[in-house]
Amino acid sequence: MQLPFYVPYFFITERARCFYFIVMTWGIDALTNAMKLSYHQPRPFWVSDDVQAFACSSQYGNPSGHSTIAMGTAVYLWLDYNSWAIDASTRDTPSQFSKWYWRLIFAVLGLVYAVTIAYSRMFLGVHSFNQVFFGLSMGAWFAVTGHFIFRERIVKLA
């Protein structure tokens, strides 16, 4: 799952992007854990005996960490790719992957990935709809905020 974050590390010119990916992932994870500690909302299988859950963490359930990381990762990877594609389209020899339809395909794939992860958390009985929705919203918010406010600073720091 973490392979896309470390692939840029092997290219000397892309190590700053790799650092940006790692900082964003750790930031999303830290924010998720802080929110779980502040909300203290129980998981569905703690409340009702009708809900059977498979192996699960003993932490509180709001927001869904899997949903937050899935949506956050999908959004910040797409935003980073989109900014690269826009820069690539202004060069003398634009890349084939800078076309608008590739950006749309990657956006749809990222959203399908995040929603599938969120649905699987509800299907397994470890999160309710509001916990999953809050996780998806928080992941998207953190990715957009991190990209437009902190990305340049993080890349320059690296």
HELIX and SHEET records of a PDB file:
HELIX    1   1 LEU A    3  TYR A    6  1                                   4    
HELIX    2   2 VAL A    7  PHE A   10  5                                   4    
HELIX    3   3 ILE A   12  GLU A   14  5                                   3    
HELIX    4   4 ARG A   15  TYR A   39  1                                  25    
HELIX    5   5 PRO A   44  VAL A   47  1                                   4    
HELIX    6   6 GLY A   65  SER A   89  1                                  25    
HELIX    7   7 GLN A   96  SER A   98  5                                   3    
HELIX    8   8 TRP A  100  PHE A  123  1                                  24    
HELIX    9   9 PHE A  129  THR A  145  1                                  17    
HELIX   10  10 GLY A  146  PHE A  150  3                                   5    
HELIX   11  11 ARG A  151  LEU A  157  1                                   7    
END                                                                             
